Amino acid sequence: MLGLLAKQIGADPALFDEYARQTETRREHLLELQRLLHLRGFGLADWRSSLQVGADAVWATDRGEPIVQAMLAHLRANRVLLPVAAVLERTGLAARARARKKTFETLAAGLSDSERDTLTRLLTIDPELRRSRFAAGLFGVARAI
């Protein structure tokens, strides 16, 4: 492929190897491409906005793929270079955790102290059951069905 490209532009194919080793040239060309394509790098503000977009997407689904797709659409719409997959995955997981916490806080807001304590006991992991009493109850119901 490099031979074909080199032939088309009248260059020696060996020059591509030399170019690939020149960190500064690659960085300069990346910045030039970003300017030409009107793109910008992924920064802290983009992480924060992606986190919010992901948390909003969690209201419709708890599945990771649609959450990440919503974040990708947001970044593309804002002409941001996409970060590596690991960053997207961690951001999606953080968004899901944030939405779950907000959901719990919303549901628990109207509870009395007694009701809150009962709910906490129900959701606390029981070492004998190796799950919460709530999960054990759901599992028992599912087995009975």
C-alpha positions as CSV (number, residue, x, y, z in Angstrom):
1,M,0.0,0.0,0.0
2,L,2.8,2.4,0.9
3,G,4.5,1.5,-2.4
4,L,1.4,2.5,-4.4
5,L,1.0,5.7,-2.4
6,A,4.7,6.6,-2.9
7,K,4.4,6.0,-6.6
8,Q,1.4,8.2,-6.8
9,I,3.1,11.2,-5.1
10,G,6.5,10.5,-6.6
11,A,8.3,9.6,-3.3
12,D,10.6,6.9,-2.1
13,P,8.7,4.3,0.0
14,A,11.5,4.3,2.5
15,L,10.7,7.8,3.5
16,F,7.4,6.7,5.1
17,D,9.4,4.7,7.6
18,E,11.5,7.7,8.4
19,Y,8.4,9.9,8.8
20,A,6.8,7.4,11.2
21,R,9.8,7.7,13.5
22,Q,9.7,11.6,13.6
23,T,7.4,12.3,16.6
24,E,7.5,16.1,16.2
25,T,6.5,15.9,12.5
26,R,3.6,13.5,13.3
27,R,2.4,15.9,16.1
28,E,2.6,18.9,13.8
29,H,0.7,17.1,11.1
30,L,-1.9,16.0,13.6
31,L,-2.4,19.6,14.7
32,E,-2.6,20.7,11.1
33,L,-5.2,18.0,10.3
34,Q,-7.2,19.1,13.4
35,R,-7.2,22.7,12.1
36,L,-8.2,21.7,8.6
37,L,-11.0,19.4,9.8
38,H,-12.1,21.8,12.5
39,L,-11.6,19.2,15.3
40,R,-10.2,19.5,18.8
41,G,-8.7,17.2,21.3
42,F,-10.6,15.5,24.1
43,G,-10.3,17.5,27.3
44,L,-11.6,17.7,30.8
45,A,-14.7,19.7,29.8
46,D,-15.5,17.1,27.2
47,W,-15.1,14.3,29.8
48,R,-17.6,16.2,32.0
49,S,-20.1,16.8,29.3
50,S,-19.8,13.1,28.2
51,L,-20.4,12.0,31.7
52,Q,-23.6,14.1,31.8
53,V,-24.7,12.8,28.4
54,G,-24.0,9.2,29.6
55,A,-25.9,9.7,32.8
56,D,-28.9,11.1,30.9
57,A,-28.8,8.0,28.6
58,V,-28.9,5.7,31.6
59,W,-32.5,6.9,32.2
60,A,-33.5,5.0,29.1
61,T,-31.2,1.9,29.5
62,D,-28.7,0.3,31.8
63,R,-26.8,-1.3,28.9
64,G,-23.3,0.0,28.2
65,E,-23.5,0.1,24.4
66,P,-26.3,2.7,24.1
67,I,-24.7,4.8,26.8
68,V,-21.4,4.9,24.9
69,Q,-23.2,5.5,21.6
70,A,-24.8,8.6,23.1
71,M,-21.5,9.8,24.3
72,L,-19.9,9.2,20.9
73,A,-22.7,11.1,19.1
74,H,-22.2,14.0,21.5
75,L,-18.5,14.1,20.9
76,R,-18.8,13.9,17.2
77,A,-21.5,16.6,17.2
78,N,-19.0,18.8,19.0
79,R,-16.2,17.9,16.7
80,V,-14.0,16.4,19.4
81,L,-11.4,13.7,18.6
82,L,-12.5,10.5,20.2
83,P,-10.5,9.3,23.2
84,V,-9.3,5.7,23.5
85,A,-11.9,3.0,24.2
86,A,-10.8,2.7,27.9
87,V,-11.7,6.3,28.6
88,L,-15.1,5.9,27.0
89,E,-15.7,2.7,29.0
90,R,-14.7,4.3,32.3
91,T,-16.8,7.4,31.5
92,G,-19.8,5.2,30.7
93,L,-19.4,3.2,33.9
94,A,-19.1,6.4,35.9
95,A,-22.2,7.8,34.2
96,R,-24.2,4.7,35.1
97,A,-23.0,4.8,38.7
98,R,-24.0,8.5,38.9
99,A,-27.4,7.8,37.5
100,R,-28.0,4.9,39.9
101,K,-27.0,7.1,42.9
102,K,-29.3,9.8,41.8
103,T,-32.1,7.3,41.3
104,F,-31.6,5.9,44.8
105,E,-31.5,9.4,46.3
106,T,-34.7,10.3,44.5
107,L,-36.5,7.2,45.6
108,A,-35.2,7.5,49.2
109,A,-35.9,11.2,49.6
110,G,-39.5,10.7,51.0
111,L,-38.6,7.9,53.4
112,S,-38.7,8.2,57.1
113,D,-35.6,7.2,59.1
114,S,-37.2,3.9,60.0
115,E,-38.0,3.1,56.4
116,R,-34.5,4.1,55.3
117,D,-33.0,1.8,57.9
118,T,-35.2,-1.1,56.8
119,L,-34.3,-0.5,53.2
120,T,-30.6,-0.4,54.1
121,R,-30.9,-3.7,55.9
122,L,-32.7,-5.2,52.9
123,L,-30.0,-4.1,50.5
124,T,-26.9,-4.9,52.6
125,I,-25.0,-8.0,51.6
126,D,-25.7,-10.9,54.0
127,P,-22.5,-13.0,54.4
128,E,-24.5,-16.2,54.8
129,L,-26.5,-15.6,51.6
130,R,-23.6,-14.0,49.7
131,R,-26.1,-11.4,48.4
132,S,-28.6,-8.9,49.8
133,R,-31.9,-10.1,51.3
134,F,-33.6,-8.2,48.5
135,A,-31.7,-10.1,45.8
136,A,-32.2,-13.4,47.7
137,G,-36.0,-12.7,47.7
138,L,-35.9,-12.0,44.0
139,F,-34.0,-15.1,43.3
140,G,-36.4,-17.1,45.3
141,V,-39.4,-15.7,43.4
142,A,-37.7,-16.3,40.1
143,R,-37.0,-20.0,41.1
144,A,-40.7,-20.4,42.1
145,I,-41.9,-19.2,38.7
